[in-house]
Amino acid sequence: MIDKGIIAIVCLLLLPVIGWGQSEVTRRVSAAEMGYRGKVHTVQLTEFCMDSATRFFTTTAEAYNEHGLRTDMSSVADFLYQSNFHYEYDGNGRLVYYVETYSEGGKDSIVFFYDKNGCLFGYKEYGINADPTEGNDVTDYLVTCDAQCRVLTCASVWEDTTWYEYDNQGRLLKKTQSWKTDKAQTYDYTRHGRLERVRIGDKYFEDTHYKYDANGDTIEVWHTNWEHLEGENGPHHVGQHRHYAYTQYDDHGNWTKATVTVQESGKTYTSTIIRTFGYYD
């Protein structure tokens, strides 16, 4: 059976860096945020490992409109588990509808609402259960934004609230959720504006670290936490530690082939990632 952590890592590579935290509310993702170079139309990413003890095969496909906004995405793991995403925008490039469907038959969809200044002020999330006997649900969210339309608070009808803080450059600095205030997420960036670390928690924390090459492409992702094993002085590594080596690029400067060395649970294995790009130009 596929390790769901593998799916999470593949999706991690597809998350925007500068808009991290903001996009989880708006769902709006651009090719520029993804770090793609050129006027990208489609991207297909396949990661596979043929190690007998860690065999897997995952594929993710994306499509972007001519304005650089993502319109569709699908993710498939071992030809069994699939999620599909669809995005629709108004004439001003604001996301008005988002839907996610699952291979099991369930569906989540969101309708977004904006004020006269073009800032998001709320959305409705509809959940359709794969099992008709379980029933469906709808949840209303109220959003407040600053003068630059950056989301400051997002509160559900159930009074669950998330707060966001930004730096002077508009980058997300902190995310706090009312139901787990001791697990606030803080974000650190390199001098080039790329995400360098995400910390969950304060006294008892877990960090996810990111390192980039001269082109701005990810070359390392690893985890540390507050715990120390007996006799250790440095941070204790947890979870996967992934190293990326890029061996092929296309004419637009996007890497198309990478070898990934993964250290996890005392073992090491290697996977291969192939990316194929389609362009408008």
C-alpha positions as CSV (number, residue, x, y, z in Angstrom):
1,M,0.0,0.0,0.0
2,I,1.2,3.5,-0.8
3,D,2.7,5.5,2.1
4,K,0.5,8.6,2.4
5,G,3.5,10.6,3.4
6,I,4.7,10.1,-0.2
7,I,1.6,11.9,-1.4
8,A,2.1,14.7,1.1
9,I,5.7,15.2,-0.1
10,V,4.7,15.3,-3.8
11,C,2.0,17.9,-2.9
12,L,4.5,19.8,-0.9
13,L,6.6,20.3,-4.0
14,L,3.5,21.8,-5.6
15,L,2.7,24.3,-2.9
16,P,3.5,28.0,-3.4
17,V,6.2,29.4,-1.3
18,I,5.6,33.2,-1.0
19,G,1.8,32.7,-0.7
20,W,2.0,29.9,1.8
21,G,-0.9,30.2,4.3
22,Q,-2.6,32.8,2.2
23,S,-3.5,30.3,-0.5
24,E,-4.9,27.8,1.9
25,V,-7.8,30.3,2.4
26,T,-8.1,31.7,-1.1
27,R,-7.0,28.5,-3.0
28,R,-5.6,30.8,-5.7
29,V,-2.3,29.5,-7.0
30,S,-0.2,31.0,-9.8
31,A,2.6,29.6,-11.9
32,A,4.9,32.4,-10.6
33,E,4.3,31.4,-7.0
34,M,5.2,27.9,-8.0
35,G,8.5,29.1,-9.3
36,Y,7.8,28.0,-12.8
37,R,9.7,29.9,-15.5
38,G,8.1,30.9,-18.8
39,K,4.4,31.1,-19.7
40,V,3.5,27.7,-18.5
41,H,0.4,25.9,-19.8
42,T,0.7,22.4,-18.3
43,V,3.0,20.6,-15.9
44,Q,3.1,16.9,-15.3
45,L,5.2,15.5,-12.5
46,T,5.9,11.8,-11.9
47,E,7.9,10.4,-9.0
48,F,8.7,6.7,-8.8
49,C,10.9,4.3,-6.8
50,M,11.7,0.8,-7.8
51,D,13.3,-0.3,-4.5
52,S,11.5,-3.5,-3.6
53,A,11.0,-2.4,0.0
54,T,9.8,1.2,-0.9
55,R,8.1,0.8,-4.3
56,F,5.7,3.6,-5.3
57,F,4.5,5.6,-8.4
58,T,2.8,9.0,-8.1
59,T,1.7,11.4,-10.8
60,T,0.5,15.0,-10.5
61,A,-0.8,17.1,-13.4
62,E,-1.5,20.8,-13.5
63,A,-3.0,23.3,-16.0
64,Y,-2.7,27.1,-16.0
65,N,-4.6,29.7,-18.0
66,E,-2.9,32.4,-20.0
67,H,-2.8,34.7,-17.0
68,G,-0.7,32.2,-15.1
69,L,-3.5,31.0,-12.7
70,R,-4.0,27.3,-12.0
71,T,-7.2,26.0,-13.4
72,D,-6.9,22.2,-12.8
73,M,-4.8,19.7,-10.9
74,S,-5.0,16.0,-10.4
75,S,-2.9,13.7,-8.1
76,V,-2.7,9.9,-8.5
77,A,-0.8,7.5,-6.3
78,D,-0.1,3.9,-7.5
79,F,-3.0,4.2,-10.0
80,L,-5.4,3.8,-7.1
81,Y,-5.8,7.0,-5.0
82,Q,-6.8,10.1,-7.0
83,S,-7.8,13.6,-6.2
84,N,-8.9,16.2,-8.7
85,F,-9.0,20.0,-8.3
86,H,-10.7,22.6,-10.4
87,Y,-10.5,26.4,-10.2
88,E,-12.7,29.1,-11.8
89,Y,-12.0,32.9,-11.8
90,D,-13.9,36.1,-12.6
91,G,-12.7,38.8,-15.1
92,N,-10.4,40.3,-12.4
93,G,-8.6,37.0,-11.7
94,R,-10.3,36.4,-8.4
95,L,-11.1,32.8,-7.6
96,V,-14.9,32.4,-7.4
97,Y,-15.3,28.6,-7.3
98,Y,-13.1,25.7,-6.3
99,V,-13.9,22.0,-6.2
100,E,-12.0,18.9,-5.0
101,T,-13.2,15.4,-5.9
102,Y,-11.8,12.1,-4.6
103,S,-11.6,8.7,-6.2
104,E,-13.8,7.3,-3.3
105,G,-16.6,9.5,-4.6
106,G,-16.6,12.4,-2.1
107,K,-16.4,16.1,-3.1
108,D,-15.6,19.4,-1.4
109,S,-16.5,22.6,-3.2
110,I,-16.2,26.3,-2.2
111,V,-17.9,29.5,-3.4
112,F,-16.0,32.7,-2.7
113,F,-17.5,36.2,-2.0
114,Y,-15.7,39.6,-2.4
115,D,-16.4,43.1,-1.3
116,K,-16.4,46.3,-3.4
117,N,-12.7,46.6,-3.0
118,G,-12.1,43.1,-4.4
119,C,-11.1,41.7,-1.0
120,L,-12.3,38.3,0.1
121,F,-14.9,38.6,2.9
122,G,-16.3,35.1,3.1
123,Y,-16.9,31.7,1.5
124,K,-19.2,28.7,1.7
125,E,-17.7,25.2,1.8
126,Y,-19.9,22.3,0.7
127,G,-19.0,18.7,1.6
128,I,-20.6,15.9,-0.4
129,N,-20.1,12.5,1.3
130,A,-19.3,9.5,-0.9
131,D,-21.8,7.5,1.3
132,P,-25.3,8.9,0.7
133,T,-26.4,7.6,4.1
134,E,-23.9,9.9,5.9
135,G,-25.4,13.1,4.6
136,N,-23.8,16.3,3.2
137,D,-22.8,19.5,4.9
138,V,-22.2,23.2,4.3
139,T,-20.0,25.5,6.4
140,D,-19.9,29.4,6.2
141,Y,-16.7,31.3,6.8
142,L,-16.3,35.0,7.5
143,V,-13.0,36.5,6.4
144,T,-11.4,39.9,7.3
145,C,-8.5,41.4,5.2
146,D,-6.1,44.3,5.5
147,A,-5.9,47.2,3.0
148,Q,-3.8,45.0,0.7
149,C,-6.5,42.2,0.7
150,R,-4.3,39.9,2.7
151,V,-6.4,37.6,4.9
152,L,-6.1,38.5,8.6
153,T,-8.8,36.3,10.1
154,C,-10.9,33.4,8.9
155,A,-13.7,32.2,11.2
156,S,-16.2,29.4,10.6
157,V,-19.8,29.4,11.7
158,W,-18.7,27.0,14.4
159,E,-16.5,29.8,15.9
160,D,-13.2,28.2,14.9
161,T,-10.9,31.0,14.0
162,T,-7.5,31.3,12.3
163,W,-5.4,34.4,12.5
164,Y,-2.6,35.4,10.1
165,E,0.3,37.9,10.4
166,Y,2.5,39.3,7.7
167,D,5.8,41.1,7.3
168,N,6.3,44.5,5.5
169,Q,6.8,42.6,2.2
170,G,3.5,40.8,2.6
171,R,4.9,37.4,3.4
172,L,3.1,35.2,6.0
173,L,4.9,35.3,9.3
174,K,2.5,33.5,11.7
175,K,-0.7,31.4,11.6
176,T,-2.6,30.7,14.8
177,Q,-5.7,28.5,15.2
178,S,-8.1,29.0,18.0
179,W,-8.4,25.3,18.7
180,K,-4.7,24.7,19.2
181,T,-3.0,28.0,20.1
182,D,0.0,26.2,21.5
183,K,0.7,24.9,17.9
184,A,1.0,28.2,16.1
185,Q,3.0,28.1,12.9
186,T,5.7,30.6,12.2
187,Y,7.5,31.1,8.9
188,D,11.1,32.2,8.2
189,Y,12.5,33.3,4.8
190,T,15.8,33.5,3.1
191,R,17.1,36.9,2.0
192,H,15.8,36.0,-1.4
193,G,12.3,35.7,-0.1
194,R,12.1,31.9,-0.3
195,L,10.6,29.9,2.6
196,E,13.4,28.6,4.8
197,R,11.6,27.1,7.8
198,V,8.1,26.4,9.1
199,R,7.9,25.9,12.9
200,I,4.9,24.3,14.6
201,G,4.7,25.1,18.3
202,D,6.9,27.1,20.6
203,K,8.5,25.3,23.6
204,Y,7.7,21.9,22.1
205,F,8.1,22.4,18.4
206,E,8.6,20.6,15.1
207,D,10.5,22.4,12.2
208,T,10.4,21.7,8.5
209,H,13.4,23.2,6.7
210,Y,14.0,24.1,3.1
211,K,17.2,24.7,1.2
212,Y,17.6,26.0,-2.4
213,D,20.3,26.0,-5.1
214,A,21.4,29.1,-7.0
215,N,18.4,28.8,-9.4
216,G,16.0,28.9,-6.5
217,D,15.0,25.2,-6.8
218,T,14.6,23.1,-3.7
219,I,17.6,20.9,-3.0
220,E,16.8,19.7,0.5
221,V,13.8,19.3,2.8
222,W,14.2,17.9,6.3
223,H,12.5,17.8,9.8
224,T,13.8,18.5,13.3
225,N,12.0,18.8,16.6
226,W,12.6,19.9,20.2
227,E,13.4,16.3,21.4
228,H,16.9,15.1,22.1
229,L,18.0,11.5,22.4
230,E,20.3,10.7,25.3
231,G,23.8,12.0,24.6
232,E,22.7,14.2,21.7
233,N,23.4,17.9,21.6
234,G,22.0,18.8,18.1
235,P,18.5,18.7,16.9
236,H,16.8,15.3,16.6
237,H,15.8,14.5,13.1
238,V,12.3,13.2,12.5
239,G,10.4,12.1,9.4
240,Q,11.9,12.2,5.9
241,H,15.1,14.0,4.9
242,R,15.1,14.5,1.1
243,H,18.0,15.6,-1.0
244,Y,17.4,16.7,-4.7
245,A,19.9,16.5,-7.5
246,Y,18.7,18.0,-10.8
247,T,20.2,16.5,-13.9
248,Q,18.1,17.9,-16.8
249,Y,16.5,21.3,-17.6
250,D,14.3,22.5,-20.5
251,D,14.9,25.6,-22.7
252,H,12.9,27.8,-20.2
253,G,15.1,26.9,-17.3
254,N,12.7,24.6,-15.5
255,W,14.2,21.4,-14.3
256,T,12.8,18.2,-15.9
257,K,14.6,15.4,-14.1
258,A,15.7,15.0,-10.6
259,T,17.2,12.2,-8.4
260,V,15.9,12.2,-4.8
261,T,17.8,10.6,-2.0
262,V,15.5,9.9,0.9
263,Q,16.5,9.1,4.5
264,E,13.7,7.8,6.7
265,S,13.4,5.6,9.7
266,G,17.0,4.5,9.5
267,K,16.9,3.5,5.9
268,T,17.9,5.2,2.6
269,Y,16.3,4.9,-0.8
270,T,16.4,6.8,-4.1
271,S,13.5,8.0,-6.3
272,T,13.3,9.7,-9.6
273,I,11.2,12.7,-10.6
274,I,10.3,13.5,-14.2
275,R,8.6,16.8,-15.0
276,T,7.2,17.7,-18.4
277,F,6.1,21.3,-19.3
278,G,3.8,22.7,-21.9
279,Y,4.0,26.4,-22.8
280,Y,1.9,29.0,-24.4
281,D,4.9,30.6,-26.0
